[in-house]
Amino acid sequence: MKGLILQRLFKFVIPFLLCAGASAQTAWEMAESGTDGDLVTAYFTSSEKGWIAGDNGFLASTRDEGRTWTRHRLSTTENINEIYFRNEKNGYLVAGRKMFVTSDGGDTWGETVIVRAGDIREGTPEFLSIRFANRKRGIIVGSVLNSNEDVVDSLVLKTEDEGQTWQRIKVSSRTELFHLNFVGDSRVWVVGDRGVILASEDGGTTWRLQSSGTERALYNVHFRDRKAGYAVGGRGTILRTENGGLTWQQVPTSFPTTFMRVDFADDKNGWIVGHGGTILRSGDRGKTWLLQESGTKESLFGLYMAKRYGWALGANGTLLRLNK
């Protein structure tokens, strides 16, 4: 009888202690964002200096580790889908069919023309994600919308001259493309609707489909190096690869919510955010995930993780700071 009682204790107590231990190492706390609109994207160039952005052209920066935020007015009311800095000075953000660029660390932002009226005959472009591999080479992904705002084609644009000119690259998918990630100058992955994963080994000139094993929308992709990568999406979808996407494995979880973002602070420690205030954490290279207490039920759309700090953001101006 005593042995049976101990077995039951271990069965229920040990998982609890593991979860408690994971949560004790990190704690999320609410921060003031200065907006009640949805926040979608964040990027930090240091622990002190960072950016948050979202609906209706909202853009704000901090220089004191997020204690205070300063609003930056842009000439757009389009929703900002992503902000990205290539280094401390050079940054980019995409909002609807517009892109804004800074070369002074975000003190000033200027709109730059990506496509002109009539360049894309099928409809109107919508830019959802941007990344640069180096000073000259960059890629934008998104979709082409018709007059009813239905997606009619995928969109991949590439520059080799610092964004002065952009060339449309046709890919073997007509679905909406949500996010991209570079590793080095030549390896790049893109994820999209209906489980689409596209990969390129030549900097985005040619693309091939990878088998994701799912029809769920994939909203975010993150690679640590040329082999270790992760993608997240609808209804609890978490994918990981150890061979650059030649094969993707679905990670089983008991969380059916939609995941919007995945980011790793180092090779072992990663986080996922999603609907309903969900935050997951992994300490074993994404093989298993534990639920963390976020303190909110608002959906979380954006995530930025570093070794010593992290930020999550989402609906109705929700902004969370991670204390490590």
C-alpha positions, 0 to 999 in steps of 0.5 A: 500500500505504501508503495502504491501511494508513493507511485501516485504521489510521483505521478501527480507531484513530479509533473507539477514540480517540473512545471513550477520549476520552469515557471519559477525561472522566468516571470511575465509582468504587464507593461504599459504600451500607450495604446489600446489597439492590437500590437503585432510585432516587436524588435529590440536592438539592445536590452535598452532600445526597442520597438513595438508596432501594430494596428492603425500605423502605431509605432513606439520606441523605448530607450529605457528597457520598456519603462516608457514608450515614445510614439512615432507618427508615420504617414499611414494608418495601415496595420504594421505587420512587421518591424525588423532592424538589420543593425542598430541604425538600419531598420525596416517595417511593412504596413499593408502595401507600404514600407518604411525605412530608417538609417538613423536608428529609428529617429526618422522613418521614410516611406519607400516605393516597393511596387507601383500601380499596375506592377502587379496585375492580379490585384493589390499587394499586402506585405506581411514580413521582411528580412535582410540577409546582408546590406544588399539582399532582402526579401518581402513576403505576403499576398496579392488581394483582389477587390474583395480583399480575397487572397488570389496569389502569393507574393515574394519580392527580392532586392539585391541593391539595399531595397532600391529596386525589388523584383517579384519572384514566382513560387509554386504556391498561391497561398498567403505567405505570413513570415520568413527567416534568413540563415546566413546570406543564402538559406531562407525559409517562408511559411504560409497558409495551408501548411505551406513551407518554402525553402531557398538555398540561393538567397531567394532566387529559386524556391522549393516546397517542403513537406510540412505534414499539415494543412494548418496555417503556419504563421511563423518560422524560426531557424537557429542555424542551417539545420534546427528550425521551428514553425507554429500555426493553427490549432496547436501546431508546432513543427520542428526540424533537425535537417533544414526542413528536409523532414518536419516533425509535429510536436505533440502538445495538449494545447489546441490554441492557435500559435502566432510566434516562436522564438529562441533565446539560445539553442535550447530555450524557446518560447511560443505565444498564441491566442488566449494569452497562451505562452509556452516554454521549452528548455530542450530544443523544442522537443517538449513544451510547458505552459507558463502563466502570462497573466492575461487572456488577451491573444498574443501576436508578437514575441521577441526573445533574448538571453537576458530579456523578452517581450510578448505583445498582443490584442488591445495594447497588451504588452508583457515583459519577461524577467529572467 
